[in-house]
Amino acid sequence: MRGTVFNALKTLAVKANEKFLSLAYQVDSSVPDYVTGDPFRLRQIILNLVGNAIKFTEHGEVKLTISKSDREECKDNEYAFEFSVSDTGIGIEEDKLDLIFDTFQQADGSTTRKFGGTGLGLSISKRLVNLMGGDVWVTSEYGLGSSFHFTCVVELADQSIRMISASLLPYKNHRVLFIDKGQTGGHAEEITEMLKQLDLEPLVVKDESQVPPPEIQDPTGKDSGHAYDVIIVDSVDTAQNLRTYDEFKYIPIVLLCPVVSVSLKSALDLGITSYMTTPCQPIDLGNGMLPALEGRSTPITTDHTRSFDILLAEDNDVNQRVAVKILEKCNHGVTVVSNGLQAVEAVKKRRYDVILMDVQMPVMGGFEATGKIREYEKSNGLSRTPIIALTAHAMLGDREKCIQAQMDEYLAKPLKQNQMIQTILKCATLGGSLLEKSKEPRMSSSGEPHHHVPNSNGLKSSDTKHQRPGMDGRALTAAGGHKSNQKSDLVSSRRTCMTGSWTKD
């Protein structure tokens, strides 16, 4: 449940940031995480209610709180949630509260003119809540803000660890760094044992100063394989401190602590993939770990013997030289082009493990070029090539803009070696280039294999081609559709990518 809600809020964080609003999230520790319900309806309701709250709030905060509901009668195997979305927005006049959920009703005509109205969002949300066996209501003080509440009844799922074992099997023996500063409410030892039950390898330290280096090399120079795949912290401050160290900047973080209000902006900025409350069950911890582990499909190391074919699209000569020097130092093959159009043409001639794409270039910019590359891949049935945006300014929302443009990551200039190599390795691994590779080169229209794409600087990539398996996505089912779509699904945190998509197993 926490993962479903967290993912939904991530998609709204950009809008909140654009208005300089605080978007917060709080879950009571007694609320179960692994339940049987409908994630699609729940996500749609959250998007509607929180989206409206952001729309009608000019200053202050929008907050989602989840707790146990005492309004609904439940059987022994059921549980009732209460979701509350509060804001510091314009509020609703008392005589309009009864009309707010009616189809095509708007509390105030001036509101429609200024904000665009709520559309069908509230009436649809009411219908979805009713289908989930719950109720929806609103309290408001005009000029000060509103609080929308809804309940839903779900079935308690099997809490056995075997329910999560299959999903965690690919991550057996992955290393988890647990920085325990005593904020877990006395549950540190239990959490450590749970991680072992989940077939993960925990390393527990009391603070950042006790953390061993993430890479340890033997005297021969070979990497010993010691790296952290996920970091668990018990406070946002610890996560913030970790991100000041280069070696920990790109390792997924799971926040595990007692009830606390989490800022979505802080969570996104710090790379927090999951937020779990203590105490928790092993299955809850496993669900919280999955998004972070899935973001690191193989343990990350600094084994520079792995070489990638990289396409660099950059119009600045100095930036070209800096990037090429870094990449060649790590044994990567590089093809350099000077604008987006050349990048698109290069991709049509051969496959690359990773593309570094400058956002602002002459002739064709990086966003447009990425769109054309994605269209080409789709129309030709090709797997998705990881594209890393190169941006001159690390501004708020840059990451979200790049992902909306179908890019996979972004790097701010000036380029830094460690950051660049770690990001490339992460994207190439996630894209599957380290898995099954095809040595067959792409054939040109003339039937001749392409071995490199030269550019004005005479730089070329290595001759090895890699085919990567694609990453399948499933479209969300339309809310409130046919009865067959109303069957209960197992709700848990399965995917927490930056787009906030939900994958139903």
N, C-alpha and C positions, 0 to 999 in steps of 0.2 A: 504494500500500500504506500509506504513512504517513497519508494522509488517512482511509482506512478505520479504522485503529486509533485515530487521534486522535479521530475522531467517536464511536467506541464508548466510549472512556474518558470523553468529556464527559458521557455519559448517567449515568456512575457517580460523577462528581465530587461531586454533591450528597450522596450517601450517605457518601462519605468525609469531606466537610466536616462533616456532622452529627455524626460521631464524632471530629472533630478529628484525622483521620489525614492524613498526607502521601501523596498519590497521584502517583507520579512515572513518567516515560516517557523511555526512552533508546533511540536507534537508532544502530547502528554506521554510520559514514559510507560503508562499502563496500557496504552493502545497497542493491540497486536499488529504485526506487520504482515504475516502470511495468512491470508484469508481467501475465501472463495467469493468472488463478486465479478462485476463487469468493469474492467479497466477503461473501456472505450467511453462508456457513459460518464464514469467518474471524471475522466480527463476532460470531456466536453463541458461538463458542469463547471469545473475549476476554471477552464479557459474563459467561459462566458462570464462568470461572476467576478473573477479577479480582473479580467480584461475590462469590464465595465467600471470597476472600482478605479483602475488606473485612468481610464478615460475621463471620469468625472472628478478627479482629484488633481488640483493644481500645485499644492504644496503639502509636504508632510509625509505620511506613511500609508501604505496598504499592507495589511497583515492577514495571513491565513493561519488559523489555529485549529488543531484537531484534538478532540477529546472524546470520552465516552458519553453517550447520550442516555439520559434517564427518561426521555419522552416516549420511547418506543418499547413495547413489550417484546421480549425475546425468548425463544426456546433455549434449552440448555446448550445446544450446539450453535447458537447464533450470537451475534454481537452487533450493537448499534453504535455507529459513529455519529458525532456531531461536528460538522465543518462550519467555521465562522470566518467570514471575509469582512474585515472592518477597514474603514478608510477615514481620512480627514478631509473628505471632499465637500461638495456643495450641499449634500443632504437632501431629504425629501420632505415636503410639507405633510403634516399629519393627515389631512383629508385626502391625500393622494396615495397613501400607503396601500389601500385596498385595491387600487387600480394598477399598480406597478407591474404585476405579473400577467395582466390581461394582454392578449394578442393585439398588436398595433396601438396599444395605449402608451402615452407618454405623459409623465407627471406634469411637464411644463413645456409649452410650445417653444419658448425661448431656449430651452435646453437642447431641443432638436436642432435649432439653428446654430447654436454655438458649438455643440459637441458631436452632432450627428445622430443623436438618439441611441437607444439601446437596441433598436431593431427587434428581432424575434428572440434575442438571446435569453431574456428572462423567462418568457413564456415557454420556450423550449427547455430551459433548465428545470422549470417546475414540472413539466411533463416527464422528463427523464428521472427526476427525483421520485415522483410518484410511481414510476415503473420499477424503481429500486426499493419500493416499500417504505419510503420515507416522506418527510414533510419539509416545506420550505417557508420561511417567513423573514420579515425584515423589521428592524428597529432603526429609527433615524431621528436626528435632531437637525432641523433645517439650518443650514449655514455652518454646521459643525462636522457633519459626516454621517455615515450610515454603517450598519452591520447587517449583512445578509447571512442567514443561518440555514443549513439544511441537514437532514439526517438521512442515513441509509442503513439498511439491515443487511448483514452479510453472514455467511456461514463460516464458522471457525474451521480452518484447514488442519490437516494432519501436521503436527509440529515435529514429527520425527525427522532426524537429520538425513534419513535416506531420501527424503523428498527433494533435497538440494544436491545430493552427492553426485548425480549424473552431470549436472550443470557445472560442478566444480572439478570434475575429473580431468579436463584438459590442463588445469592449473595446479596439479599435484606437485608438491615440493616447491612451489613458488615462495619466495622469501618476503615476509611481511615484517616491517620495522614498526614496533609499537612504542611510541614515546609516552610513557605513563608519568604524568606529573601529579597524580593523585586526584584528578578531577572526575574520575569515572564512578564515584560514589562507593568506593571500596570493592569494585568488581574486577580489578585488574587481573588477579590470579585466575578468576573464572574465564575471563576473555582469552587469556593465554592458552588455557586448556581447550577452549572452544576452537581456537585456531588450529591446534594440533588435531582435534577431532575432524576438522575440515580438510586434513591432509596438507596443511600449509606449514611453513617453517617460520615460526615467530622469533624475533629477536627483540627483547624488552630492555629499554633503557629509561633512566629517570629524567633526562633532559637532553637537549641537542648536543651539549658538549661531550656526552658519552657515546655518541654515535660513531662507530668505526667508519672509515672511508668506504664508499659504495663500491669501489673497485680495488681489488688486491691482486697484484701480479707476482708470479713466482720469479726466481732469478733468471729464468730463460726468456722472460718477457712475455710469456703466454698468459692470457687472462685466466684467472682461476675460477671464473664464473660467479664470483661473489658480487651480487648486485641486489638492490631492493626493488621489488616489483610494485609494492604498495606500501604506503606509510599510514598508520593509524595514529591520530592525535586526539587529545581530550580537550582541546580548546582551539578557538580560532587564532588566538595569539601565537600558539605554537606553530600553526600552519604558516602564519605570516613570517615568523622568524625563519622557518625552513626555506622559504622562497628567496631569502637573501643569500643563500649558499648556491653557487652554480651547480654543484653536484646533485642538488635536490630540487632544482627548479622544475623538472619535467616528470617527476614521479607522481602518479595519482595519489590523492590523499582522501582518506575516509575519516570523517569527524564522528567520534563516538563519545558521548557525554550525557549527563542528566539533562532534564528539560532546559532548553535555552532557545531564545529567539535568534534565528540565523538570518543574516542579511544575504539575499540572493546575489547581490552585487559582489559582496566579499567572497561568497562561495565560488562564483565564476572566476573572479580575478585570481583567486588562490588555487584554482584547479581542484576544488573539493568535489568529488564525484558522488558521494553519498553522505547522508546525515542520519546517524542511528542514535537512539536514546538507550540509556542503561537504567535498569537491568534489561537484558535481552536474552533470548533463547539462541542456541546454536544456529537454528535455521534462519533466524532474523539476521544474525551476524553474517551468515553465508550469503544471504540476499544483498546485504549491504556491500559485501566485498566484490560481488560479481561485476558491477559496472566498472570498477577500477581494474580488475583483472582482465576483463574483456578489452579494455583500452590498452592493455599491454599483453597481447596474445602470446608473446614469448618473452622470457626474461631479457631485459636490456643490459648489454655489456658494452665495453669499449673495444671490441675486437675489430681492429682496423684491417684485418685480413679479409673481411667481407667487403667486396667492392660492388658499387652500384653504378648503373648507367644513368647519368643525371643530365637533364636538359635545363640550361640556365637561360632565362629570358630576361635580359637586363640591358638598358640602353646606355648606362653610364660606364665609361671605360675604366674608371678607378674601381667602381664596385665590381665590375667584371674581373679585374685582376685580383682583387682581394678574395672573391669567392672561389675563383679557379685555384688560387694558391692553397686555400684551406682544403678544398676537395681533393686536389692531387696529392697533397701531403698525406691524406688518409686513403690513398690508392683508389679513389673513385674516378671513373671516366666522365669527362665533361664535354658537352656540346653547347656552344654559346650562340645565341641569336640576339638580335638587337631590338626586336619589337614583337608584339603579340601575333601579328600575321605570320611572321617567320616561324614562331613557335607552333602555330597550328599546322603549317606545312611540314615542319619537322616531325610532328607526331603522326602525320599521315604516312610518312616514309618508314618509320620504325617505332619500336616500343621502348619506353624508358621506365626505370624503376621509380623515379621521382622527378617532378618538374618544379624548379624554383622560378616563380613568376612575379616579376615586378608589377606592381599595381598600375603605376603611371608610366606609360611609354608612348612614343609617337606612333603614328599609323594606326595601331590598335592597342588599346590598354589591356591590362591583365585580366580584369573582370570579363570583358567581352571575349577575349581569347579563351578563357576557361570555359565559358558557355559554349563556344564553338567546338572545343575539344570534347566536352561532355556529349554534345549532339553527335559528333562523329563516332565516339565510342558506342553510344546507344544504337545508332543506325547500323553499325557494322558488327554488333554483338560482341564488342570487346570489353574486357574487364576495365575497371576504373583505375586510372593512374593517379597516385597521390600527388596533389598540387599544393605547394607551400607558397603562400603569398609573401612578397617582400614589400614592406611598406616603410615610408620615410618617417612616419610618426606613429608611435605606440599610443594611440588615443583610445579612450573609453569606447567600447563597441566595435573596435576594429576586428576582433576575433569573430564576432557575430556577423558582421558584414561579409567577411571572407567566406564564412561557412554558408551564408545565404547565397553567395555567388558560386556555390558548389566546390569551394576550395576546402582543403583538409586541415590546414594549420597556417600560421603566419609568423614571420620573423621581422622584427623592427631593425632598421638600419641605424647606426653602422653595425654590420654583421660581426658577431662574436663567435669565435671558433667552436667553443664547447657547446654553446646554445645551438648553433647551426648543425653540428654533427649529431647531437642528441636528437634534435627534431627530425632530421633526415632518417636516422636509424629507426625512430619510433614510427614514422609514417611508412617507411619501406616495409617494416615488419608487419604493421597492421594491415598493409595492403596485400600481404601474402607473398612478397617477392622472395622471402627466405624459405618458402615452402616448396611447392612443386614448380620447377622451372623448365621452360622449353628452350632448347638450344637452337631451334630453327629460326633463322632470320625472317623478318617480314619481307614479302616479295613486292617489288614495285610493279607498276602497271605494265612495264616492259618484260616482266618475268625475271628480272635480275635482283638478287638480294642486295639490300642496302647495308653497308657496314659502318657508315658514319655520315653525319650531316655537317659539312664544313661551313664555317662562317667567315666573316671578314678578317678575323684574327687567326684563322687557320687552326682553331682548336677543334678537336673531335672527341667523340666518346669512344669507349672500348667497344669491341666487336661482339660482345655477348648480349644476346637478347633474352628477355625474361617474359614469360606469360604468367599473369597472376590471376588466381580465381577471384571472381567478383564478390561483392558483399551484397547479398540479397536483402531487400527491404520489403515490408508488407504494408500496404495502404490501410489506413484506419477505416473501420466500418462506419458507414453513415449512422449517426446517432438516431435511436428510436426507429429503426427499420423494421424488417419483417420479424415475426415472432421467433424464427429460428436464430435470429441474431441476439435474442434476449437470454440465451443459455448462459449460465454462470461460467466465468473463466477464472483461472487461478491468478490472483493478483499478487505480484511480487516485483521487486526491482530487478529488471532484466537488462535494460539498456539505458544508459544515461550519457548519450552523446550530446554535443552541444546544441543540436537541433531539437533535443527534447523528444525524439521519437520513441514510440513504445513498441517493443517486439513481443508478441504473444506466443508462448511456446505451445 
